[in-house]
Amino acid sequence: MTYRIKPQVLFQAVADELVLLDPESGVYFTLDAVGRRMLELYREHDGSRERTVSALLEEYDTDAQTLGDDLDALLQSMEAEGLAEPVTSDA
């Protein structure tokens, strides 16, 4: 599934972490260094799960299934917090 990070979400790097804030709802979300990198690549690759996982494989010593599952879990957590939303393919 493809997700879109809501446009009002603000990003701030703090040391190796990334803090996301939705100023409208007051929800904030903190990512560790790996989560930060996942989200950076996801945004860089315009929400393409496949291209993001491919790029992550070049940086981390693990398999595509694990990286894909971790990326999915991150995006689902962001959706649960109201920071991202699923994108339908018929748009």
N, CA, C and O atoms as a printed pandas DataFrame, in Angstrom:
     atom_number atom_name residue_name chain_id  residue_number  x_coord  y_coord  z_coord
0              1         N          MET        A               1    0.846   -1.184    0.000
1              2        CA          MET        A               1    0.000    0.000    0.000
2              3         C          MET        A               1    0.887    1.242    0.000
3              4         O          MET        A               1    1.948    1.272    0.625
4              5         N          THR        A               2    0.433    2.244   -0.704
5              6        CA          THR        A               2    1.155    3.507   -0.756
6              7         C          THR        A               2    0.509    4.483    0.226
7              8         O          THR        A               2   -0.712    4.539    0.367
8              9         N          TYR        A               3    1.360    5.241    0.893
9             10        CA          TYR        A               3    0.888    6.239    1.856
10            11         C          TYR        A               3    1.372    7.609    1.436
11            12         O          TYR        A               3    2.409    7.760    0.789
12            13         N          ARG        A               4    0.599    8.595    1.819
13            14        CA          ARG        A               4    0.964   10.001    1.626
14            15         C          ARG        A               4    1.091   10.614    3.009
15            16         O          ARG        A               4    0.187   10.511    3.839
16            17         N          ILE        A               5    2.209   11.245    3.236
17            18        CA          ILE        A               5    2.382   11.963    4.498
18            19         C          ILE        A               5    1.595   13.259    4.370
19            20         O          ILE        A               5    1.730   13.989    3.387
20            21         N          LYS        A               6    0.789   13.530    5.355
21            22        CA          LYS        A               6   -0.085   14.697    5.277
22            23         C          LYS        A               6    0.749   15.972    5.128
23            24         O          LYS        A               6    1.793   16.116    5.765
24            25         N          PRO        A               7    0.282   16.895    4.282
25            26        CA          PRO        A               7    1.084   18.071    3.947
26            27         C          PRO        A               7    1.367   19.009    5.119
27            28         O          PRO        A               7    2.348   19.752    5.082
28            29         N          GLN        A               8    0.541   18.992    6.144
29            30        CA          GLN        A               8    0.768   19.901    7.270
30            31         C          GLN        A               8    1.830   19.396    8.250
31            32         O          GLN        A               8    2.238   20.128    9.152
32            33         N          VAL        A               9    2.278   18.149    8.076
33            34        CA          VAL        A               9    3.249   17.569    9.008
34            35         C          VAL        A               9    4.602   18.249    8.846
35            36         O          VAL        A               9    5.126   18.375    7.739
36            37         N          LEU        A              10    5.150   18.678    9.964
37            38        CA          LEU        A              10    6.454   19.331   10.007
38            39         C          LEU        A              10    7.505   18.317   10.428
39            40         O          LEU        A              10    7.213   17.391   11.184
40            41         N          PHE        A              11    8.732   18.493    9.939
41            42        CA          PHE        A              11    9.839   17.596   10.239
42            43         C          PHE        A              11   10.980   18.385   10.859
43            44         O          PHE        A              11   11.301   19.483   10.403
44            45         N          GLN        A              12   11.595   17.826   11.902
45            46        CA          GLN        A              12   12.759   18.472   12.516
46            47         C          GLN        A              12   13.749   17.393   12.927
47            48         O          GLN        A              12   13.423   16.493   13.702
48            49         N          ALA        A              13   14.962   17.496   12.395
49            50        CA          ALA        A              13   16.026   16.576   12.789
50            51         C          ALA        A              13   16.583   17.017   14.135
51            52         O          ALA        A              13   16.852   18.197   14.361
52            53         N          VAL        A              14   16.749   16.039   15.026
53            54        CA          VAL        A              14   17.332   16.289   16.340
54            55         C          VAL        A              14   18.340   15.168   16.576
55            56         O          VAL        A              14   17.967   14.021   16.823
56            57         N          ALA        A              15   19.635   15.521   16.495
57            58        CA          ALA        A              15   20.704   14.526   16.548
58            59         C          ALA        A              15   20.446   13.499   15.440
59            60         O          ALA        A              15   20.304   13.884   14.279
60            61         N          ASP        A              16   20.382   12.206   15.768
61            62        CA          ASP        A              16   20.128   11.172   14.766
62            63         C          ASP        A              16   18.643   10.897   14.577
63            64         O          ASP        A              16   18.268   10.090   13.726
64            65         N          GLU        A              17   17.811   11.545   15.344
65            66        CA          GLU        A              17   16.379   11.280   15.292
66            67         C          GLU        A              17   15.665   12.282   14.394
67            68         O          GLU        A              17   16.225   13.301   13.988
68            69         N          LEU        A              18   14.411   11.957   14.098
69            70        CA          LEU        A              18   13.554   12.855   13.343
70            71         C          LEU        A              18   12.252   12.991   14.113
71            72         O          LEU        A              18   11.626   11.994   14.476
72            73         N          VAL        A              19   11.854   14.216   14.358
73            74        CA          VAL        A              19   10.594   14.480   15.050
74            75         C          VAL        A              19    9.597   14.999   14.016
75            76         O          VAL        A              19    9.893   15.922   13.257
76            77         N          LEU        A              20    8.419   14.391   14.001
77            78        CA          LEU        A              20    7.333   14.808   13.123
78            79         C          LEU        A              20    6.269   15.438   14.000
79            80         O          LEU        A              20    5.972   14.932   15.082
80            81         N          LEU        A              21    5.700   16.528   13.544
81            82        CA          LEU        A              21    4.669   17.232   14.297
82            83         C          LEU        A              21    3.544   17.643   13.359
83            84         O          LEU        A              21    3.772   18.218   12.294
84            85         N          ASP        A              22    2.334   17.334   13.781
85            86        CA          ASP        A              22    1.143   17.835   13.084
86            87         C          ASP        A              22    0.631   19.003   13.913
87            88         O          ASP        A              22    0.007   18.793   14.953
88            89         N          PRO        A              23    0.884   20.233   13.471
89            90        CA          PRO        A              23    0.480   21.396   14.261
90            91         C          PRO        A              23   -1.032   21.531   14.419
91            92         O          PRO        A              23   -1.500   22.170   15.362
92            93         N          GLU        A              24   -1.794   20.940   13.514
93            94        CA          GLU        A              24   -3.248   21.028   13.608
94            95         C          GLU        A              24   -3.797   20.176   14.748
95            96         O          GLU        A              24   -4.720   20.589   15.450
96            97         N          SER        A              25   -3.227   18.981   14.930
97            98        CA          SER        A              25   -3.734   18.069   15.965
98            99         C          SER        A              25   -2.864   18.051   17.219
99           100         O          SER        A              25   -3.306   17.611   18.280
100          101         N          GLY        A              26   -1.626   18.532   17.096
101          102        CA          GLY        A              26   -0.697   18.489   18.219
102          103         C          GLY        A              26    0.016   17.160   18.361
103          104         O          GLY        A              26    0.801   16.983   19.292
104          105         N          VAL        A              27   -0.236   16.222   17.463
105          106        CA          VAL        A              27    0.401   14.910   17.507
106          107         C          VAL        A              27    1.853   15.043   17.071
107          108         O          VAL        A              27    2.161   15.684   16.067
108          109         N          TYR        A              28    2.742   14.422   17.850
109          110        CA          TYR        A              28    4.133   14.353   17.418
110          111         C          TYR        A              28    4.610   12.917   17.489
111          112         O          TYR        A              28    4.063   12.103   18.232
112          113         N          PHE        A              29    5.631   12.617   16.711
113          114        CA          PHE        A              29    6.094   11.255   16.488
114          115         C          PHE        A              29    7.602   11.345   16.365
115          116         O          PHE        A              29    8.106   12.187   15.621
116          117         N          THR        A              30    8.325   10.512   17.064
117          118        CA          THR        A              30    9.782   10.531   17.019
118          119         C          THR        A              30   10.300    9.251   16.394
119          120         O          THR        A              30    9.866    8.156   16.750
120          121         N          LEU        A              31   11.232    9.391   15.459
121          122        CA          LEU        A              31   11.842    8.247   14.793
122          123         C          LEU        A              31   13.311    8.148   15.165
123          124         O          LEU        A              31   14.007    9.160   15.252
124          125         N          ASP        A              32   13.783    6.922   15.384
125          126        CA          ASP        A              32   15.208    6.715   15.619
126          127         C          ASP        A              32   15.946    6.849   14.277
127          128         O          ASP        A              32   15.333    7.168   13.258
128          129         N          ALA        A              33   17.249    6.607   14.286
129          130        CA          ALA        A              33   18.055    6.811   13.081
130          131         C          ALA        A              33   17.595    5.943   11.911
131          132         O          ALA        A              33   17.578    6.411   10.773
132          133         N          VAL        A              34   17.226    4.704   12.166
133          134        CA          VAL        A              34   16.780    3.819   11.086
134          135         C          VAL        A              34   15.422    4.275   10.554
135          136         O          VAL        A              34   15.225    4.342    9.341
136          137         N          GLY        A              35   14.497    4.585   11.440
137          138        CA          GLY        A              35   13.197    5.089   11.015
138          139         C          GLY        A              35   13.335    6.389   10.239
139          140         O          GLY        A              35   12.637    6.620    9.253
140          141         N          ARG        A              36   14.242    7.226   10.699
141          142        CA          ARG        A              36   14.494    8.497   10.000
142          143         C          ARG        A              36   14.947    8.236    8.575
143          144         O          ARG        A              36   14.457    8.853    7.629
144          145         N          ARG        A              37   15.899    7.303    8.432
145          146        CA          ARG        A              37   16.413    7.005    7.101
146          147         C          ARG        A              37   15.326    6.406    6.204
147          148         O          ARG        A              37   15.232    6.739    5.022
148          149         N          MET        A              38   14.516    5.529    6.773
149          150        CA          MET        A              38   13.411    4.948    6.002
150          151         C          MET        A              38   12.491    6.038    5.470
151          152         O          MET        A              38   12.128    6.036    4.294
152          153         N          LEU        A              39   12.121    6.958    6.333
153          154        CA          LEU        A              39   11.197    8.011    5.926
154          155         C          LEU        A              39   11.853    8.973    4.936
155          156         O          LEU        A              39   11.198    9.436    4.003
156          157         N          GLU        A              40   13.129    9.275    5.127
157          158        CA          GLU        A              40   13.842   10.128    4.168
158          159         C          GLU        A              40   13.815    9.504    2.780
159          160         O          GLU        A              40   13.513   10.179    1.795
160          161         N          LEU        A              41   14.131    8.213    2.705
161          162        CA          LEU        A              41   14.153    7.544    1.409
162          163         C          LEU        A              41   12.751    7.404    0.818
163          164         O          LEU        A              41   12.569    7.531   -0.393
164          165         N          TYR        A              42   11.778    7.146    1.661
165          166        CA          TYR        A              42   10.393    7.036    1.194
166          167         C          TYR        A              42    9.949    8.351    0.554
167          168         O          TYR        A              42    9.327    8.351   -0.508
168          169         N          ARG        A              43   10.263    9.446    1.190
169          170        CA          ARG        A              43    9.909   10.754    0.643
170          171         C          ARG        A              43   10.724   11.050   -0.619
171          172         O          ARG        A              43   10.193   11.586   -1.592
172          173         N          GLU        A              44   12.012   10.703   -0.601
173          174        CA          GLU        A              44   12.889   10.928   -1.747
174          175         C          GLU        A              44   12.396   10.159   -2.979
175          176         O          GLU        A              44   12.521   10.633   -4.108
176          177         N          HIS        A              45   11.843    8.983   -2.750
177          178        CA          HIS        A              45   11.364    8.125   -3.842
178          179         C          HIS        A              45    9.859    8.270   -4.063
179          180         O          HIS        A              45    9.215    7.360   -4.583
180          181         N          ASP        A              46    9.307    9.403   -3.670
181          182        CA          ASP        A              46    7.906    9.762   -3.935
182          183         C          ASP        A              46    6.907    8.692   -3.505
183          184         O          ASP        A              46    5.928    8.424   -4.202
184          185         N          GLY        A              47    7.170    8.080   -2.344
185          186        CA          GLY        A              47    6.231    7.106   -1.798
186          187         C          GLY        A              47    6.275    5.741   -2.445
187          188         O          GLY        A              47    5.350    4.947   -2.275
188          189         N          SER        A              48    7.332    5.452   -3.183
189          190        CA          SER        A              48    7.462    4.138   -3.814
190          191         C          SER        A              48    8.063    3.152   -2.809
191          192         O          SER        A              48    9.229    3.274   -2.430
192          193         N          ARG        A              49    7.261    2.180   -2.383
193          194        CA          ARG        A              49    7.733    1.164   -1.442
194          195         C          ARG        A              49    8.900    0.376   -2.047
195          196         O          ARG        A              49    9.910    0.143   -1.383
196          197         N          GLU        A              50    8.753   -0.030   -3.303
197          198        CA          GLU        A              50    9.769   -0.859   -3.946
198          199         C          GLU        A              50   11.104   -0.124   -4.058
199          200         O          GLU        A              50   12.151   -0.685   -3.735
200          201         N          ARG        A              51   11.070    1.114   -4.508
201          202        CA          ARG        A              51   12.317    1.881   -4.651
202          203         C          ARG        A              51   12.936    2.189   -3.288
203          204         O          ARG        A              51   14.158    2.217   -3.149
204          205         N          THR        A              52   12.090    2.419   -2.288
205          206        CA          THR        A              52   12.599    2.675   -0.940
206          207         C          THR        A              52   13.295    1.443   -0.391
207          208         O          THR        A              52   14.403    1.537    0.137
208          209         N          VAL        A              53   12.655    0.292   -0.512
209          210        CA          VAL        A              53   13.260   -0.955   -0.017
210          211         C          VAL        A              53   14.557   -1.240   -0.756
211          212         O          VAL        A              53   15.538   -1.660   -0.142
212          213         N          SER        A              54   14.577   -1.022   -2.051
213          214        CA          SER        A              54   15.786   -1.239   -2.841
214          215         C          SER        A              54   16.935   -0.354   -2.339
215          216         O          SER        A              54   18.066   -0.818   -2.197
216          217         N          ALA        A              55   16.641    0.902   -2.077
217          218        CA          ALA        A              55   17.667    1.815   -1.558
218          219         C          ALA        A              55   18.125    1.398   -0.158
219          220         O          ALA        A              55   19.312    1.472    0.160
220          221         N          LEU        A              56   17.191    0.968    0.663
221          222        CA          LEU        A              56   17.545    0.519    2.019
222          223         C          LEU        A              56   18.433   -0.718    1.991
223          224         O          LEU        A              56   19.314   -0.869    2.837
224          225         N          LEU        A              57   18.207   -1.603    1.024
225          226        CA          LEU        A              57   19.032   -2.806    0.898
226          227         C          LEU        A              57   20.500   -2.472    0.665
227          228         O          LEU        A              57   21.386   -3.232    1.056
228          229         N          GLU        A              58   20.755   -1.331    0.027
229          230        CA          GLU        A              58   22.129   -0.902   -0.216
230          231         C          GLU        A              58   22.799   -0.392    1.061
231          232         O          GLU        A              58   24.026   -0.335    1.139
232          233         N          GLU        A              59   21.997   -0.023    2.058
233          234        CA          GLU        A              59   22.543    0.581    3.276
234          235         C          GLU        A              59   22.526   -0.331    4.497
235          236         O          GLU        A              59   23.332   -0.156    5.411
236          237         N          TYR        A              60   21.617   -1.302    4.522
237          238        CA          TYR        A              60   21.452   -2.138    5.712
238          239         C          TYR        A              60   21.663   -3.606    5.368
239          240         O          TYR        A              60   21.287   -4.066    4.290
240          241         N          ASP        A              61   22.262   -4.324    6.289
241          242        CA          ASP        A              61   22.589   -5.735    6.107
242          243         C          ASP        A              61   21.430   -6.608    6.576
243          244         O          ASP        A              61   21.487   -7.229    7.637
244          245         N          THR        A              62   20.385   -6.640    5.768
245          246        CA          THR        A              62   19.221   -7.475    6.043
246          247         C          THR        A              62   18.535   -7.772    4.723
247          248         O          THR        A              62   19.039   -7.392    3.666
248          249         N          ASP        A              63   17.399   -8.443    4.765
249          250        CA          ASP        A              63   16.728   -8.838    3.528
250          251         C          ASP        A              63   15.561   -7.896    3.192
251          252         O          ASP        A              63   15.101   -7.121    4.030
252          253         N          ALA        A              64   15.108   -7.989    1.958
253          254        CA          ALA        A              64   14.041   -7.113    1.461
254          255         C          ALA        A              64   12.735   -7.323    2.221
255          256         O          ALA        A              64   12.007   -6.363    2.474
256          257         N          GLN        A              65   12.435   -8.550    2.584
257          258        CA          GLN        A              65   11.188   -8.830    3.311
258          259         C          GLN        A              65   11.167   -8.098    4.645
259          260         O          GLN        A              65   10.165   -7.477    5.000
260          261         N          THR        A              66   12.267   -8.167    5.384
261          262        CA          THR        A              66   12.349   -7.499    6.688
262          263         C          THR        A              66   12.234   -5.991    6.532
263          264         O          THR        A              66   11.498   -5.337    7.272
264          265         N          LEU        A              67   12.963   -5.443    5.568
265          266        CA          LEU        A              67   12.903   -3.994    5.351
266          267         C          LEU        A              67   11.511   -3.560    4.927
267          268         O          LEU        A              67   11.007   -2.545    5.408
268          269         N          GLY        A              68   10.889   -4.309    4.041
269          270        CA          GLY        A              68    9.536   -3.978    3.605
270          271         C          GLY        A              68    8.541   -4.045    4.745
271          272         O          GLY        A              68    7.679   -3.177    4.885
272          273         N          ASP        A              69    8.666   -5.084    5.562
273          274        CA          ASP        A              69    7.768   -5.214    6.719
274          275         C          ASP        A              69    7.964   -4.061    7.700
275          276         O          ASP        A              69    6.997   -3.525    8.241
276          277         N          ASP        A              70    9.226   -3.682    7.925
277          278        CA          ASP        A              70    9.510   -2.573    8.846
278          279         C          ASP        A              70    8.985   -1.248    8.302
279          280         O          ASP        A              70    8.445   -0.436    9.052
280          281         N          LEU        A              71    9.144   -1.032    7.003
281          282        CA          LEU        A              71    8.625    0.190    6.381
282          283         C          LEU        A              71    7.100    0.220    6.476
283          284         O          LEU        A              71    6.516    1.253    6.804
284          285         N          ASP        A              72    6.461   -0.905    6.192
285          286        CA          ASP        A              72    5.003   -0.977    6.301
286          287         C          ASP        A              72    4.549   -0.658    7.724
287          288         O          ASP        A              72    3.594    0.092    7.922
288          289         N          ALA        A              73    5.236   -1.228    8.708
289          290        CA          ALA        A              73    4.870   -0.994   10.110
290          291         C          ALA        A              73    5.026    0.481   10.474
291          292         O          ALA        A              73    4.188    1.038   11.184
292          293         N          LEU        A              74    6.088    1.110    9.994
293          294        CA          LEU        A              74    6.307    2.533   10.256
294          295         C          LEU        A              74    5.167    3.360    9.668
295          296         O          LEU        A              74    4.603    4.215   10.351
296          297         N          LEU        A              75    4.833    3.110    8.420
297          298        CA          LEU        A              75    3.783    3.891    7.765
298          299         C          LEU        A              75    2.411    3.633    8.385
299          300         O          LEU        A              75    1.593    4.547    8.480
300          301         N          GLN        A              76    2.159    2.407    8.802
301          302        CA          GLN        A              76    0.897    2.104    9.475
302          303         C          GLN        A              76    0.819    2.809   10.832
303          304         O          GLN        A              76   -0.250    3.274   11.229
304          305         N          SER        A              77    1.940    2.887   11.538
305          306        CA          SER        A              77    1.971    3.616   12.812
306          307         C          SER        A              77    1.713    5.097   12.587
307          308         O          SER        A              77    0.994    5.736   13.356
308          309         N          MET        A              78    2.302    5.639   11.529
309          310        CA          MET        A              78    2.071    7.048   11.211
310          311         C          MET        A              78    0.615    7.280   10.834
311          312         O          MET        A              78    0.042    8.313   11.181
312          313         N          GLU        A              79    0.014    6.332   10.131
313          314        CA          GLU        A              79   -1.407    6.445    9.793
314          315         C          GLU        A              79   -2.253    6.428   11.067
315          316         O          GLU        A              79   -3.184    7.220   11.208
316          317         N          ALA        A              80   -1.932    5.538   11.980
317          318        CA          ALA        A              80   -2.685    5.437   13.236
318          319         C          ALA        A              80   -2.612    6.725   14.043
319          320         O          ALA        A              80   -3.541    7.044   14.784
320          321         N          GLU        A              81   -1.527    7.461   13.908
321          322        CA          GLU        A              81   -1.354    8.730   14.620
322          323         C          GLU        A              81   -1.890    9.917   13.823
323          324         O          GLU        A              81   -1.835   11.054   14.291
324          325         N          GLY        A              82   -2.409    9.657   12.620
325          326        CA          GLY        A              82   -2.973   10.730   11.814
326          327         C          GLY        A              82   -1.956   11.536   11.037
327          328         O          GLY        A              82   -2.251   12.643   10.587
328          329         N          LEU        A              83   -0.747   10.988   10.872
329          330        CA          LEU        A              83    0.320   11.716   10.170
330          331         C          LEU        A              83    0.444   11.318    8.709
331          332         O          LEU        A              83    1.061   12.030    7.917
332          333         N          ALA        A              84   -0.139   10.184    8.350
333          334        CA          ALA        A              84   -0.097    9.687    6.972
334          335         C          ALA        A              84   -1.456    9.088    6.651
335          336         O          ALA        A              84   -2.240    8.758    7.541
336          337         N          GLU        A              85   -1.711    8.956    5.349
337          338        CA          GLU        A              85   -2.962    8.364    4.920
338          339         C          GLU        A              85   -2.724    7.504    3.701
339          340         O          GLU        A              85   -1.843    7.800    2.894
340          341         N          PRO        A              86   -3.502    6.436    3.555
341          342        CA          PRO        A              86   -3.363    5.587    2.384
342          343         C          PRO        A              86   -3.760    6.335    1.116
343          344         O          PRO        A              86   -4.647    7.188    1.135
344          345         N          VAL        A              87   -3.105    6.010    0.041
345          346        CA          VAL        A              87   -3.401    6.598   -1.263
346          347         C          VAL        A              87   -4.034    5.513   -2.120
347          348         O          VAL        A              87   -3.467    4.433   -2.282
348          349         N          THR        A              88   -5.197    5.797   -2.660
349          350        CA          THR        A              88   -5.846    4.825   -3.536
350          351         C          THR        A              88   -5.284    4.945   -4.945
351          352         O          THR        A              88   -4.929    6.036   -5.390
352          353         N          SER        A              89   -5.207    3.845   -5.624
353          354        CA          SER        A              89   -4.604    3.825   -6.968
354          355         C          SER        A              89   -5.508    4.411   -8.039
355          356         O          SER        A              89   -5.037    4.723   -9.133
356          357         N          ASP        A              90   -6.790    4.567   -7.753
357          358        CA          ASP        A              90   -7.709    5.112   -8.755
358          359         C          ASP        A              90   -7.806    6.633   -8.721
359          360         O          ASP        A              90   -8.717    7.218   -9.308
360          361         N          ALA        A              91   -6.856    7.273   -8.026
361          362        CA          ALA        A              91   -6.902    8.739   -7.934
362          363         C          ALA        A              91   -6.379    9.396   -9.188
363          364         O          ALA        A              91   -6.348   10.623   -9.275
